Amino acid sequence: MKGKRKLLIAIVVILAAGLYYYIALPAFNIHSSDTWFFIIFLLVMVAVIYAVRKKIGKAELRTSKTMKFFGFAILGLGIIYLAGSLLSSPIVNAKKYQKLMKVEEGEFTEDIEELSFDKIPLLDKDTAEILGDRKMGSMVDMVSQFEADDIYSQINYQGNPVRVSPLKYANLIKWFTNRSNGIPAYIRINMATQSTELVKLDEGIKYTTSEHLNRNIYRHLRFAHPTYIYGELSFEIDEKGVPYWIAPVKKYNIGLFGGETVGKVVLCNAITGETKTYDIKDVPQWVDRAYSADLLVQLFDYYGTLKHGFFNSILSQKDCLKTTDGYNYLAQDDDVWMYTGVTSVNGDQSNVGFVLANQRTMETKYYKVEGATEASAMSSAEGQVQNLKYTATFPLLLNISDEPTYFIALKDDSGLVKKYAMVNVQKYQIVAIGDSVSQCEENYLELLFSNGVKEVEKDTREVKTITGKITKIAQGVIEGTSHYYLMLENSEDIFDASVVDFIDVVRCEPGQEVTIEYKEDKKANLVMSLEFDGIVDKEEKE
C-alpha cells in the first residue's frame, strides 16, 4: 500500500512539473531566472506533498529533519539567486556594463544619406495596425476565421521599408477548425507608399503565436532548444517573401544574470517549423532584427550613464547621458537602424546628439548634434495645425539638404496620416507643413533659405546640345504640373520638358527631329530650350 502511495505521489509530482514546464516553458540554463524559480517550485511542491502525507503539523515543522532539509534547500537557493543578481548588477560591475556596447562617433552628412521619398517610412506601428485591420475587413473569405496579429515588425524588404505581420486565429473554435491547413496569409504594408497587401501563401503558416499546442511558436522553439534563453521574437520575410520567426538567443556577459546581449539567432520557417541557428556574426543579410530596440536603448544608457561608475550615475551624474523617451527606425544599406535622441540626465530641454544602432549587428554610432528634443519638435509640429487637432508621431531623423531634420507624420482622431511636418533639429522654430512629403520638403527648403540656414546654390552645370529624331514621348504630372519626357535616337537619356516652361512641346510627335539644349540631371535631363520645325521655345534657368 505504501509503495502505491509513493508511486502515486511520484506521478503527481511528475505531472505537475510537466504541466508547469509545458505552460511556463523555462529554459534549462543556469543563467535563466525561470530555471531557478522552476527548481524552487518543485522543492516547495515536494515539501508540501511530504508534509501532507506524513501529516506534519505546525508544531512538528521545526523538528522534522526532512522539512528542515527542504527549508534550507529553498532558502539556500533563494540566497544564491539574490547574491547572483547583486553580483551581476551594475552596482558592482559598472565598468563592464559601460563597455557592453561599442559606440563610434559619426559624421552626420557623411553617414546619413538623403533618402528619396519612396524610401521614407511615413507610418508608425499604430497606423499600420489600422491599415491592416481595414485590409482584413475587406477580405470577406478570411475575416470570419482570422484577424491580424499585432506584431507588425518593421523590416527592409527588397529595398523598401515595410511592416509585416502574420494573421492569427480569431478564437479557439476557429483555431480548431483551421489548424490543419494553417494560416493562409500575412499582411505586408509599404511604409512609404502606404499600400497594404494580404500576401496569400501556397502552404499555410503552421507555427504561430495563436497556436495552443505544440505548434505554438514559443513552445516549438523551447522544445527545439531547451537550454536557449530567447529574447523578443520578431516576424520577418526573406527576399522571396517566405515567412520566418526570428528568435534572438540571449547571452549573459556579467555574472549569472547580467550584461545581456545576443549570442545566437534562431531562424524558424513559419510554414514548416524548420529551425537553423546562427552565431550573431553569421546572421543572413536579409534578417533585420536580431537586437530589439529596447535592448539597444538599454545598452546605450549603460554606455552613457556609467562612465564614472554606478554611484556617479545616481548622485552627481557628471558626464551622464541617456536616451530620450522613444525611438524610430531608419532603413540604410539594406539594414534597419534604431534611432533615438540623446540628452543630459539632468533633464535639459534639448538634445546633445542622437544615436543610430544597427538591429542586426549592434553597430552603433553617436552623432553630436545639439538641438530640440523629439518632444519639443512634436509640440512645434502640432502647434502649426492646432486648429485641426492633429497629433504627431515620434519623429524620424532625416538628412534634408545636409541639415539634420525631424520628419513627423500628423494624424487625425482616427489614426490616419493627414499631413507631414519637417522641423530643423538645431533651429526648431523652423517648421514646415505639407499635405505631401514633396510639398513639405519644398516648404522646408524655402524656410531654410529665408532664415539664412542655407544659401541658394548657383547652378554651374554645363549646357549641352543634342539633335535627333524623337523615338518616344511620355507624359506625367508632378505636383499639378504636366511634364513631357522625350527620348531621341542614338541616346539612352530622358529629357524633361515642363509644359509651363515649354508649351510648344505638346506639338512634338515621334519621328520629328528636334534640337534640345539641356543640363544633365540624375533621372531625367533638364530641358533648357527646344527647337523643331522652325519653332524655338526657350526658358532661361538660373
N, C-alpha and C positions, 0 to 999 in steps of 0.2 A: 504493500500500500504506500509506504514511504517512497519507494522507488518511483511509483507512478506520479506521486505529487511532485517529486523533484523533476521528473520528465516534463510534467505539465508546466511547472514554473519556468523551466528552461525554454519550452516552446513559446510561452507568453513573452518572455524577455526577448527572444529572437524575433518574434513577430512585431513587438513594439519597436524594437531597434530598427527592423527592416522598414516599417511604416514611416518612422521618423526620417530615415535616410531617403526614402522614396519621395517624401514631401519636401524636406528641407534641403536635400542634395548637398551635404557638406563635403568639402574636399578632404581627402586623407593626406593632410600635409601639415607639418609642424608649424608652418607659418600662417595657417588659417585659423582664425578665431572660431569658426564654425566647428572645426575638429575638436578644439578644447571643450566647447560647450556640449558637443555630442558625447564625449567621454564622461563629462560631469553628469550629463543627463542619464547615461547608462548606470553610473555608480549610484545616483540617487534612486533610480528605479529599482535596482537590485536590493539596495538597503531597505527600501520601503517594503518590498515583497518579503524579504527575510524577516523584517520586524513583524509583519502581519502573520506570517506562517508560524513564527516562534511565539506569537502573542506577547511580544515585548512591550511593556507599558512604559509610561514616562519615568517611573522610578528606576526601572532596570536599564534605561538607555545609558546611564553613566557607568554601569558596572559590566555591561556586555562587552567582551573583548572584540567580538566581530563588529558590533556597531561602532566601537571606538576606531577600529581599523577603517571602516567606511568614512567616518567623520574626519579622521586625519588625512585620508587619501583625498577627499573632496577639498578640505581646507588647504592641503599642500598644493594641489593643482591650481586652486584659486590664487594662492600666494605667488606661485611660479608665473602664472599668467599676468598678474598685476605687475610683478617685478620685470617681466619681459617687456610689458607695454611701456613701463617707465624708462627702462634702459634702451628702448628702441626709439624714444621720443626725441623731438628737437631740443628739449631741455638739456639733455645730456650730449646730444650729437649735432649741435648747431652747425659746425663747420662741414660735416658730412652732408647734411641736408642742403646746405647752401651750394654745394658742388654737384648736386644730382643733375642739374640742367646746365649745359654749357651754352652760354649766351655770347653771341658776337655782336659788335656794333656795326650797323649797316648804314649805307648812304641812300637816302630816300629816292632821289631822282634816278640813281643808277639801278637800284634793286626792284623798285616798283614801277612796272611798265604801264603806259597808258593803255587801258582796255578799250576795245571797240564796244559799242553799245550792245551788241548781241552776245557779249561775254559777261555783262554786269548782272549779277543776281538781283532782281528787283523785288523779290518777295521774301518774307520771313516765313518761319515754320507755321505760324498761326494762319496766315493767308493760304499757304499751301494746303493745310488741312481743310479749309473752307472749299477750295477748288476741288480737292479730292472727293469730298463729300458730295459736291454738286455733280461731279462726274459719275459717281456711284448711283446717285439718284436718277440719272438719265439711262442707266443700264437696266432695263426692265427685267431682263432674263437673269440678272445676278443679284439685284438689290434685295430680293426677298430672302436670299440664302447667305449673303456675305455683306460685310461692311469694311470700310477702310481702317487699317490699323493706324495708330497714332505715332509711328516711328519716324517716317519722313527723313531719312538720312540725306544730308547734302553731300553730293559727290561730283566729280568731274567725269562726264560721260561723253566720249568722242569729241573732246574739246569744248563741251558746253557745261555750264553749271546746272545741275538738275537735282531734284529731290525725288527719292524713291521710297515706296512703302508697300509692303505686301497687303493683301486682303486678309481678313480673319473671319471665322465662322460667326454668324450672327448670334447664335446661342447654342446651348448644349444639344438641343434636338437637331439643329441644322448641322452641327458637327457630326452627330451620329449618322445622319443620312447622306452626308457628302464626303466623309473622311476617306472612303475607298478610292475616290478619284482625286482627292486633294483640292487645293485652292487653285482655280484655273487662271489667275491673272495677278498682276501687280500694277500699281499706279506709278507713272513717271511724269513729273512736271518740270518743264523747262523754266528755270528761274529767270531767264532773260526775256523770253517771248511770252511767258505765262501760258503756253499751250499745255494742255493736260491730256494724257493718253492712258487708256486702260490697256496694258500690253497683255494680250492673251497668249497662253503657253500651250504647246502641243501636249505636254505632260504636266499635270498639276503639281503644285508645291506641297510636299508631304510633311515637311519639318517646319513648324511654325510656333509662335508663342501662344496660339489659341488651341493647340492640341492638348488633350487631357491625360494621355497615357505616355507610352514610351517614345512616341514621335514628337513630343514636346521638345523644342529645340534645347532648352536648358537641361532637360533630363537626358536627351540624346548625347549632348556634349559631356555631361558628367559621367555617363556610363562608358563613353569612348576614352576618357582620360580621367580616372578617379582622383589623381593627385594634383591636377591643374587647378589653380585658383583663377577663375575667369574675371575679367573686368567687364565693362559695359559693352554689350553686344550691339552691332550695327548691321543693317541690311543694305547690301550693295549689289550691283550687277557688273559683270565683266564687260569688255568691249563688244562682245557678241550678244549682250543682253541676258545672259544666264544669271539667275539669282543666286546669291551666296549669303550666308551668315558669316560675319567677321567677328571672331572671338579672341580678343587680346588676353594673353596669359600674364598675370601679374608676376613681377619679380621684386623680391624684398632685399634691399641692399644694406640695410642697417638693422642689426639685431634680429629678433624674432618677427616683429611686426612692422618695422619702419622702413622708410626710404622706398616707397612703392614706385616702380616704373613698369615697363613692359619688356619681357624677355623673349616671348614667343607669340606667334599669332596662329590660331587655328582657322582654316577656311573650310566651311561646311557647305556643300552643294545643297541648296534648299529643296531641290527636287528629289535627288537620290539619297541624300544623307551622307554621302561620301565625305570624309574629312582628310585634311592634309595639314601637317604642322610645319611652320617655317620659323627659323630664327628671325628676330626682328630685322636684322640687317639684310635678310634674303627675301623679304615680303615682295610679291609681284608688284610691278609699277602701277597696275590698274587699281590696286587697293588704295583707298583714300583715307581710311580712318582706323589706324591702329591705336593711336593715343586719343582719348576723349578730350574735348575742350576743357572740361572741368579739371582733369588731371594736369593738363598743360598749365592752366591758370594756377593751380596749387603749387606746381613745381617752380613757376616763375616767382610766386610770392615767397617761397623759401629762399630763392636766389636774392630777391630784393630786400627782404627784411632781416636776414640772418648774417649779414656781412660782418657785424661786430658782436656776434653772439646772441643767445636767446634773450637774456635779460635786457640787453640794449633794445631789442625789438619791442619790449613791453614798457620799459621805463623811459630812458632819454630819447630813444628812437632816432639816433643820429644816422644820417645817410640811408634811412629806410624808405623803400619804395614798394608800392603794391599796385595790383591791377585794379581797374575800375569795375563797377558793378554791371558787367555784361560783356558779351563778345559777339563777333560775327565771323563770317567766313569769306575768304578770298581765294579764287582759283588762279594759280600761277604754275607754269611749267608742268602741266598735267598733274598737279597735286593740289590738295586743298589745305590752305593755311588758316589757322585760327588767328584772328585779330582781336586785340583788346588794348585799351589805353593804359598808361602808367601814370600814377600820381603819387604825391607825397603822403606818407602815413599820417602826417599832421593835419590832414583834412583840407588842404588848399583847394580852391575852386578852379583849379586849372591843371592840365596835364603837363608833365615834364617830357613825355615821349609816348611811344607806343611799341608794342611787341608783335611780331609775327612768328608763329610756331607751326612747323610742318606736322600734320597729323599722322603722317606715315613714318617719318624718320626722326621726329623730335628736334630737328634742326631749328634753332631759334635765333632770331635777330632782333636787336633792340635799336630803335631809332630815336635820337634826341631831337624832338620837335615840340617846342613849348606851344601851348595853345589851350583852347577851350576843352573842357571835359565833354564827353558824349552827351551827358545830361543837359549841359548848357546849350549844346548845338541842337538837341531835340527841342528844347524850350524855344530857341530862336526860330526854328522852322515852324513850330506850332503857332508862334506869335504872328507870323506872316499870314496865316489863314485862320485866325482865331474866330472870325465870323462864321466859318464853316464847321468849326469844332472838330477838325481832323486831328488824329493822334499820330505821333511819329514813331516809326520803328527804330530799333537800335541801329546806329549809323554803320555804314561800310566805308572804310578808308580807301580813297582813290587818288590816283595821280592825275590831276587835271592841269595840263599846261605847266607841268613841273611844280605845281602847288599842291601840298597835302590838303585834301578836301574831304569833308564828311558828305557822303551821299545818303540821303534819307528818303524813304517812302512815306507818304502821308495817307492814312487810311480813314475811311468813314466809319460810321457806327456799325455797319455790317461786316467790317473787317476787310473790305476790298480796297485796293490801292487806287487813289483818285488823282494824286499829284505827286511831284517829286521835288526835292529840295537839295541844294548844294550849299554847304557852309564852309567858309575858309577856316582851317584849323587855327591858324595864328591870328587872324583878324576875323573873329566870329561875328562881327557886326555886318560882314558881307554875306548876305543870304539871298540866294536866287531861287525862285519858284517857277515851275513849268508843268504844263499838262502832259508833256512827253519828256523823255530823257534828253533828246536833242535840243528841244526848246529850253529846257532847264540849263543845259550847258551853255547855250548861246547867251542866255541872260546872265549867267555866271561870269562868262568871259568879258561881257560888256562892263560888269561891275568891277572886275579886276583891272580893266583898262581905265575906267573912270575914276577909280580910287588910287591910281598910281602904283598898284601892286605889280602890274605887268605893263610893259611898253609895247606898242604896236610894232611888230617886226616888219621891216621893209622886204618886199618880195624881190629877191635877187635872181630868180630863175631866168634862164635864157629863153628868149622867144625863138621857137623853131618853126620851120615851114615844111609842109608836105603837100604834094599834089597827087591825085589818083581818083579812080572811079569808086563810087560807093558800092560796097558789097552787101552791107546790111544796115538797117535802121531800126532802132527800138525806142519806144517812148516810156517815160516813167515820171512819177510825180514825187517830188521831195519837198516836204513841208509846204504843200499847197502850190508849188511852182512846177510847171511842166518842163521836162528836160528831154532833148533828143540825143541819143547815143549813136554815133556813126562809126562804122568800120570801113577801111579803104583797102583796095587791092595791094598786095605786097607789103602788108603791115598787120601785125597782131594787136596793135594798140587800139584802145577805145577812146573816142573823142566826145567830150561832154559839152553840149551847147544848150544853155538855158534859153527858153522861149522869151523870157523877159528881156534878155540882152540881145538875142538874135532871132527876131520874129520871122525873118525870111527862111529860117531852117525848115519851116513847115512845107516849103516848096520843093525840098530835096527829095529825090527818088533814087532807088537802086539803079546803078549803071551810069549815073550822072557824074561827070568829072568836076571835082571841087579842089580848091586850094585853101588850106587851113593853116593859119598861124596859131600856135598853141604853146602852152607851158606844161612840162611833164608833171604828173601827179601820181599818187600811189595806185589808185584803182582805175581812174579814167583821166586822160589828159584834158586840161582846161583850155577850151577854145577861146582865142583872143580875137580872131577875125575869120570871116567865112566869105569866099568868093566863088561864084559859079554863074554861068550864062550872062556875064557882064554885070552881075549884081555884086556889090561889095557891102557886107554887113560887118561893122567893126565896133567893138566896145572897148574903151580904154580901161585897163585894170591897174590899180595902184599896186 
